[in-house]
């Protein structure tokens, strides 16, 4: 046992090459297999392995063994150990098995508790740890109860593992010092260790003792130069003390070790400038611009450039979006969690479909899922369309009878092809329903759920073959399968609590969420990495973003078991330790490059005001504008601004008056002997543009299907009921209640609406019937009785103005007529609107139709029969202005027809006020909303 | 023992409220109180950040050492909103209430609530036909007719918004007692019996909804006996006794109406709590979520109802010595209850503090006149309650109530105007109900003798509609702005006069109804402006377009969304063409577009692009696809206006955030669709610093801010009391633990219901406070504008000014009370000034396009790293998953045998034991083990029979699983060789293939592996410095060794 310690300035630690040179001859040797290199992070291991290949002169060679402590331990244990290793992410599942009452999240916290005890207090007896904790928590009964429970779980957990020949990853680490003796002779290199647990210290010690020669790096720090006056303790010491890290002391006690203190490359910095940006996105853009600028102006070495963020996960998607826009080659290997993979989503949505009685969203996601290959293409292509039109919100039954439901809600005639597609879709859906029929068995253990799920996925066609072409999907598929297998193994080995399907879904969701992995990406250019991964790396330029208060330093998750005081007492990492470690990261990084690193901070995100990290000092600096370093996006924006583009002005009015082709389409639809319905003309009057979208193109914004009867359907029901009521003429008033009841029963039966809504309808009709009778009585007292109901009339009321309408009701008294229109919604109409704005043309146009088709009659009154307010709003009653009203209406109608046929569909609403809430505002060339800064001139 | 008094500070606008709080905090630090022991509650996250910033800035100037120390304790600072505090508190105690320790905060509960309402109705309707809920909901819907469910849904939404009170507090039936008394008083009245037929039937034996409805009907029928046409008690023709009877009958009728409202509300309330809210909370818990209200409710429950509440409080007590609360006037009863409960033990003199000789303190600062969040549950009454409570609790000398009367913000005219108007509007009347605001005048502190100005812009317009009025007013404002910019002075922080710029002017709106009118007017008069914190994000054309794009990609059958795309200038299809496309064949517009393209050969590029993006949805982030589309289709150019561009970016971030949480595109579509309903979603922030433009914002958004010049338009707008269905339900907090309820769908009856009348009065009071907040934002000049109304029927700010300033119009001229610090300016005067100075056009961008470098950086990697075996992954993959595990196990077994760690004998005993372990450890199921062990055994036997076992047996000069590196040009290969055997003069390389292979598959395999083995060969030749290297593939399942030559 002999060795050398390089005491290196923290941050300035690019001495990996020297470490190897001290132990081997890179120019001569070809077999380095006796070198065991252990570093703190996988990133450092990976980069050293790559660098090493470049340093070695030989064209081919046998490389050293490169490991992190954890990987080394697992490798060693897999070779010499005899127990099975419990995957970390399954610990909470086992803990829940041991105590089914606790939630899965809390089980995770207990797993952390167990882990910390094993890593930090491995040498203590459990009972004495427990007693020490209890002593400190005396008086806090509820917490003591939880501590007691946690220790009981701890005990059961260890016993269960032992009994079945298993162990966890902490046990693996604990076993390493004993297994090291099996290793053949080796030379050891240790690099990058700042934050070690006591168990890791023991592992490294055992390796040093076994190694023929050891070369290691220990960091030093001249805190006096930068830390506040009056601070006695070095930051490194603080960290060391908090982690009972006796590693350094251990080396100092070894006689055969030489110590080499390396000088500083440059003076330590206590703080550096930082730059403020408007938002996270602007911050990333700022970094990208700066890299690009330095590359162009100073020939920046991209391979020696690192970008780091304390919260890489938050910034990763932004970097992935922004850097390519600036043409920056980069490597970002984000941690993904399985929950976000398309396959895991498919699995969870499938289970939700089953558990929640086929809600439309989960079901459509499942039925259209490309991974379920056994579902037919027709189902995948048309399910969403038909389900929307059938207004399915939920319910197996509704899916099973898709066609029937479709017919209830979709009134247009389907072509033969469409019918076939609908039938095929329904058939495919039924097959799917058959597949999932027996899946939910209420309660089952984890093995049964997983087995059933695997079978179901296989029967739906999800197999490795489906994902083979895409390496990411393939990897994720493997992860899911492994998770399933491990769950089955766990259940079979240790038993399992009983889960309901929703509980099982929650469990899977939890496990997928915790299953993190990194996808392979080609390493090139700028490295975008997590702060921890920068330890020991070789780089010359640093961009250090995300320096936001609350994020850096960030607060550790709350420990529901141990208070900060107890954690500190036990030597577990506490809040102070957490802070110091991050402060050390900060100081390490700002001293890691000779050139001053580029530090950034976002000042806002959405409505949140973000303060700079407390590590930063003073106000932010401003970046000089670099207008020439634009992304393609900005080039576009500049062009737009130069052209003074104002979006609303780019939208065109719809006017086909000069377009023959469009004219022929319109002529086909509305020309010749076409009769316009009054509703169509009213819509055109309301706004020609809306008419164009809804009537000419037959489009409308999608609405969410809801479990309710919409206004249109209520209208349909009421019209039909009152039609049936008087179909045989004016029934005696006394018979009205019974007749309404009968009519309603028939309509409800025809419309096939659910029992609940039938009941609602019955109640409403029962409630309005007495008032209806009052109105009817009053009408009869005036001498009027129902004469014609739901009658269709059509007539060319003036040359080229052909109108059709379906009259709700015409009452008659001798030669006098009353025209009534039922309304279930808002009913108020005034004459002024008709005369001046041309809205509500219906009743006067109907009056005109009646005048022309029934010349022997006289129209006395016209009115709206409001079923909401249960009263009649007379538009004309006994007054003589009907003709004038009709004249106005006919003029407006005539103009409308002309406009339609000419293809004039500009947005010209009859009531400007309506534009405010118009759902077509975004499409309209005359929107009301012009909120844009700048560009204010025409 | 350091002592600091507990205090409530009533600190009016401009009196330095935040500074006071910061100073209090610093005072505590100076007393060596540790920052982790001071809990500071602010109203918003932004305010918390600003408070920290303020503290840091003061320390940076006054005590840099303390600042360093404070920063080193950054993680221990407890300056946050009440929600953040509750979250942290709950995470600590989560297991007590069965919560997951990691609580996901649900920022926007509306989408979940939307689903819950629909699903709960369905569940009750479809699965519980015999339950009481079924009948209840059936009745409630039917009562409201054909729109019954919409009405009920809206009411449930109102209750949901008020669930902080609904969930916790007890419903008080305020009218019950009075009603019962009146029944017993009136029942035997001979006057009543003599004048009304079946008089006794007017008084029910039980106060049920059915009985009360009948009573109400009967009372209406006979009301003319005791009521006048105006619904006042009848007096005419009545003697005193009869008058008293009539008064009581009138009161009785009112109480019946009110009480019926309450009973009806109780039904809805019951249904809401038991079913809808329950289900909402269940789903939240299931997802590990809690919304902001839940955070408060759960915290409240934890410290009041949980069996361990006293221990929890003790724990809090032990860690906290001082509580500071900012903007206390905006605190709700629930929030106050939490603060109150947390500090209860301090005041009682018990708890952990006494034993440690610590004197805890509470510091509440706010201004009840600025309480403008009544609609969101804030209650100005909390201020008075807290004062009463703390006064009662504390010994004299330990608590202080301070009313500040200084104003550091405004010039004299504005201060005079504010004092004059609000001293009358908020008259401090001790007899007035508690909800009334009481004004206390303030005194100018600014060292500037310029009085500033208050100007009222009044327009004369006879009988104009509201829209016309607002258009006229907006014109006037635009012109007035044009005439003051550069012509009047404002002052900087050091009171230096500066000519007014656009950016010094802020227009404060009470609501946004006529925002567009104002924007149009400013636009037309070339006044640069910016809407700060504008809302309606989801309704903007750019967001509608992007939403349509995402929705179409998620669901290509959504015709309307495709139409939105095609019509938008980004895709820019003409309507003529869209019309033609709509005529093509196909079930959906997308199919029609494809058929149109195919048939006519047009729009091929667009169809291809859309098809490509559709197929990319499952493997590329949507945010990337959106940006690509904007790039390809010149979208950035089209949406280049700053607000639109910011909205586009906000939308992309929104999608990105949703995607990173693992949302299927259809869920994303659903979410975005539901978001349309969120009319209040703010537009993206745009950077306005340094932009010379008028700011427009709502008064609510302006709270806490100040501006040199403030315009307050719309004086004549009515302080309207809303009439929608959501107004039919009422839930008011009486105190920390009591609420009253009422439901009255009839607006006319609401006018007769006490609780609704009181709510109206509270809303009116809030409107006054809102006016106060608006006025007090002005530093130097205040402009108020409106259209003069000769006749005013309902309250408006104009009516208040008429009342308080003696504003009159006599003979067409306006006049004011003497000494009023207001100048009235009429339209004509502004017009005249405007004509003189008509402003020039503002050109926002007139520079040249810069020289652009937008392409990728030229870059060549130094080397490329390749892992040899991974290149052949594809081959390996052709086998089943279990064969892969099998392969890994076999390789491990072979390696261990070669290294001498496993002994090879005829029984294979040791090998199979090890194999069993490895198969299981590598993930094979227990029940599958035997079949795979048998295969292992078979392969070993086969190798033995074929004489191939020697390859894997330990041999000198051999290697197993040997790693190597080979450098070839810029490529570095890394690999691991299964077996190397060095013999005299020759090296043999073996690569194991353990999966079964048919004869016909063999040739292609050999070809594919040749490349891998060539690399092995080259590496070995170089390492061992010999050219005599042979390579073999050992097919263990076939028992065949095949040499592979170069």
Interface residues (C-beta under 8 A of the other chain):
Chain A: X30 X31 X33 X49 X50 X53 X54 X56 X58 X59 X60 X61 X62 X63 X78 X79 X82 X84 X85 X102 X103 X104 X105 X106 X108 X109 X139 X140 X141 X142 X143 X146 X228 X278 X279 X280 X281 X292 X295 X296 X302 X303 X313 X317 X318 X320 X321 X325 X326 X327 X328 X329 X337 X339 X340 X341 X342 X344 X345 X349 X359 X361 X364 X365 X368 X370 X382 X384 X385 X388 X393 X394 X395 X417 X418 X421 X464 X468 X470 X471 X472 X473 X474 X478 X481 X482 X485 X486 X488 X489 X492 X493 X502 X506 X522 X523 X524 X525 X549 X553 X555 X557 X558 X560 X575 X578 X579 X583 X604 X606 X607 X608 X609 X610 X611 X614 X615 X627 X628 X629 X630 X631 X632 X633 X634 X635 X636 X637 X638 X639 X640 X641 X642 X643 X644 X645 X646 X647 X648 X650 X651 X652 X654 X656 X659 X661 X662 X665 X692 X693 X696 X697 X698 X699 X700 X701 X702 X704 X706 X707 X708 X709 X711 X714 X718 X754 X755 X756 X757 X759 X760 X763 X764 X766 X767 X768 X824 X825 X867 X868 X905 X912 X913 X916 X921 X922 X923 X927 X928 X929 X930 X931 X932 X933 X934 X935 X936 X937
Chain B: X45 X46 X49 X50 X52 X53 X56 X65 X68 X69 X71 X72 X73 X74 X75 X76 X88 X91 X92 X93 X94 X95 X96 X98 X99 X100 X101 X102 X118 X119 X121 X122 X124 X125 X126 X129 X134 X138 X139 X141 X142 X143 X145 X146 X147 X148 X149 X150 X286 X288 X308 X311 X312 X314 X315 X467 X513 X515 X516 X519 X520 X522 X523 X526 X527 X528 X529 X530 X531 X534 X536 X539 X540 X541 X542 X544 X545 X551 X555 X557 X558 X559 X560 X561 X563 X564 X567 X568 X569 X574 X575 X576 X578 X579 X580 X582 X583 X587 X588 X589 X618 X619 X621 X623 X624 X627 X630 X631 X634 X635 X636 X637 X638 X639 X640 X641 X642 X643 X644 X645 X649 X650 X652 X653 X656 X659 X660 X661 X662 X663 X664 X666 X667 X670 X673 X674 X682 X683 X685 X686 X687 X688 X691 X693 X841 X842 X843 X844 X845 X849 X850 X851 X852 X853 X854 X855 X856 X857 X859 X861 X862 X863 X864 X865 X873 X877 X880 X881 X896 X901 X917 X920 X921 X923 X924 X925 X926 X962 X963 X964 X965 X966 X967 X968 X972 X974 X1018 X1019 X1020 X1021 X1022 X1023
